[in-house]
């Protein structure tokens, strides 16, 4: 299994706040022998090198509960039980893998992505054009639109999620949830609504 997006669409990039590097990866070994090498892009912030995302389908699947392929993501799958994949708000763009995966696999009505960094928005040109990317602060964006699911992809590690973060998200987005809607933090496996 190689990259999620065609790697020819993603150029290496050294931006103001982030870099995208091309990395050599190797497919898993099979009974027939060692896996082949392939190239995959890695996005990472300059200020927090642990905060990174790869151009790969498995993390995208895991973040929306379809994975379970490693690392205890079955907890994340349970977060989506009973959720309606209608109007979705996704906080954080990165390389666009998770929003694109949602759009192509979840039969959503609408998908809005909030990203603060305009340079990231300008750089990511390969996601489906039906995904509405909005430049705004993920922590304080305001809208009157109501969502079925709000997915918060804002942290590198589960230990980075604080009570203050959860309170800020609840205060800002609770009025944007439809009846039965959920605010989900895949990184920590929490539903805070």
C-alpha positions as CSV (number, residue, x, y, z in Angstrom):
1,X,0.0,0.0,0.0
2,X,1.6,3.2,-1.1
3,X,0.6,6.9,-0.9
4,X,-3.0,8.1,-0.7
5,X,-2.7,10.9,-3.2
6,X,-0.6,10.6,-6.4
7,X,2.8,11.7,-5.2
8,X,3.3,13.5,-8.5
9,X,0.7,16.1,-7.4
10,X,2.6,16.9,-4.2
11,X,5.8,18.9,-4.5
12,X,8.4,19.0,-1.7
13,X,7.9,22.3,0.1
14,X,9.8,24.4,2.7
15,X,7.3,27.0,3.8
16,X,7.1,29.6,6.5
17,X,5.5,27.3,9.2
18,X,5.7,23.8,7.7
19,X,7.7,21.5,5.4
20,X,6.7,18.7,3.1
21,X,9.5,16.2,2.6
22,X,9.6,13.2,0.2
23,X,10.5,10.0,2.0
24,X,11.5,6.6,0.8
25,X,9.2,3.9,2.3
26,X,9.1,0.2,1.9
27,X,6.0,-1.9,1.6
28,X,5.5,-4.7,4.1
29,X,7.2,-7.9,3.5
30,X,5.2,-10.7,1.9
31,X,5.7,-14.4,1.6
32,X,7.2,-13.7,-1.8
33,X,9.9,-11.5,-0.2
34,X,10.6,-8.0,0.8
35,X,8.2,-5.2,-0.2
36,X,9.0,-2.6,-2.9
37,X,10.2,0.9,-2.1
38,X,7.9,3.9,-2.9
39,X,8.0,7.6,-2.2
40,X,5.6,9.2,0.3
41,X,5.2,12.9,1.4
42,X,5.5,13.9,5.0
43,X,4.0,17.1,6.3
44,X,5.4,18.5,9.5
45,X,5.2,21.8,11.3
46,X,8.5,23.6,11.9
47,X,7.6,24.6,15.4
48,X,6.5,21.1,16.5
49,X,8.3,18.4,14.5
50,X,6.2,15.7,16.3
51,X,3.1,17.2,14.6
52,X,3.2,15.5,11.3
53,X,1.0,13.7,8.8
54,X,1.9,11.3,6.0
55,X,0.3,11.0,2.5
56,X,-1.2,7.6,3.4
57,X,-4.7,6.2,3.6
58,X,-4.3,4.4,7.0
59,X,-4.1,7.5,9.2
60,X,-7.1,9.0,7.3
61,X,-9.1,5.8,7.8
62,X,-8.1,5.6,11.5
63,X,-9.1,9.3,12.2
64,X,-12.7,8.6,10.9
65,X,-13.1,5.2,12.5
66,X,-12.6,3.0,9.5
67,X,-9.1,1.8,10.3
68,X,-8.3,-0.4,13.3
69,X,-5.2,-1.4,11.5
70,X,-2.9,-0.4,14.4
71,X,-2.5,1.5,17.6
72,X,-5.8,1.0,19.3
73,X,-7.9,2.9,16.8
74,X,-10.9,0.7,17.6
75,X,-11.7,3.3,20.3
76,X,-12.0,5.9,17.5
77,X,-14.4,3.7,15.6
78,X,-16.7,3.6,18.6
79,X,-16.8,7.4,18.7
80,X,-18.7,7.4,15.4
81,X,-21.3,4.9,16.5
82,X,-24.7,6.4,15.8
83,X,-23.2,9.4,14.1
84,X,-24.7,10.9,10.9
85,X,-22.3,11.5,8.1
86,X,-24.2,14.5,6.7
87,X,-22.8,17.9,7.3
88,X,-19.2,17.6,8.5
89,X,-16.8,20.2,9.9
90,X,-13.1,19.2,10.0
91,X,-10.6,21.3,11.9
92,X,-7.1,21.2,10.4
93,X,-6.1,20.5,6.8
94,X,-2.5,19.2,6.7
95,X,-2.1,17.3,3.3
96,X,-5.9,16.9,3.1
97,X,-5.9,13.1,3.4
98,X,-8.6,12.7,6.1
99,X,-11.1,15.3,4.6
100,X,-10.6,13.8,1.1
101,X,-11.1,10.3,2.5
102,X,-14.3,11.4,4.2
103,X,-15.7,13.1,1.1
104,X,-15.0,10.0,-1.1
105,X,-16.1,7.3,1.4
106,X,-18.8,8.7,3.7
107,X,-21.6,10.0,1.4
108,X,-21.6,13.4,3.2
109,X,-23.9,16.3,2.4
110,X,-21.2,18.9,2.9
111,X,-17.7,19.0,4.1
112,X,-16.1,22.2,5.5
113,X,-12.5,22.3,6.6
114,X,-11.1,25.1,8.7
115,X,-7.4,25.9,8.4
116,X,-5.7,28.9,9.9
117,X,-2.6,28.9,7.7
118,X,-3.3,30.4,4.3
119,X,0.0,29.0,3.0
120,X,-1.2,25.4,3.7
121,X,-4.5,26.2,1.9
122,X,-2.7,27.6,-1.1
123,X,-0.3,24.6,-1.2
124,X,-2.9,21.8,-0.9
125,X,-4.5,21.8,-4.4
126,X,-5.1,18.1,-4.9
127,X,-8.1,17.5,-2.7
128,X,-11.6,17.1,-4.2
129,X,-13.0,20.5,-5.3
130,X,-16.3,19.8,-3.5
131,X,-14.5,20.1,-0.1
132,X,-15.0,23.7,1.1
133,X,-11.7,24.9,2.7
134,X,-12.1,28.0,4.8
135,X,-9.3,30.2,6.1
136,X,-9.9,30.8,9.8
137,X,-8.7,30.1,13.4
138,X,-9.8,26.5,14.2
139,X,-10.3,27.5,17.9
140,X,-12.5,30.5,17.3
141,X,-14.1,30.2,13.8
142,X,-17.8,31.3,13.9
143,X,-20.6,30.3,11.6
144,X,-24.3,29.8,11.9
145,X,-24.1,26.5,10.0
146,X,-25.1,23.3,12.0
147,X,-23.0,20.1,11.7
148,X,-23.6,16.4,12.4
149,X,-20.0,15.8,13.2
150,X,-17.1,18.2,14.1
151,X,-13.8,16.4,13.9
152,X,-10.9,18.1,15.7
153,X,-7.5,17.2,14.2
154,X,-5.4,19.7,16.0
155,X,-2.8,17.8,18.0
156,X,0.2,15.6,17.5
157,X,-0.3,13.4,20.6
158,X,-3.2,12.5,22.9
159,X,-1.2,13.9,25.8
160,X,-1.3,17.4,24.1
161,X,-5.1,17.6,24.5
162,X,-5.9,19.6,27.6
163,X,-9.1,20.4,29.5
164,X,-8.7,24.0,28.4
165,X,-8.6,22.9,24.8
166,X,-11.8,20.9,25.2
167,X,-13.6,23.7,27.0
168,X,-12.6,26.2,24.2
169,X,-13.9,23.8,21.5
170,X,-17.1,23.2,23.4
171,X,-17.7,26.9,24.0
172,X,-17.1,27.8,20.4
173,X,-18.8,24.9,18.6
174,X,-21.7,23.5,20.7
175,X,-24.2,25.8,19.1
176,X,-23.1,24.5,15.7
177,X,-24.1,21.0,16.4
178,X,-27.3,19.5,15.0
179,X,-29.5,17.4,17.4
180,X,-27.4,14.3,18.2
181,X,-24.3,15.9,16.7
182,X,-20.8,15.0,18.0
183,X,-17.5,16.9,18.5
184,X,-14.8,14.2,18.1
185,X,-11.1,14.3,19.0
186,X,-9.6,11.3,17.2
187,X,-6.1,11.8,18.6
188,X,-7.3,11.2,22.2
189,X,-10.3,9.0,21.4
190,X,-12.7,11.5,23.1
191,X,-16.2,12.7,22.2
192,X,-16.7,16.0,24.0
193,X,-20.3,16.9,23.1
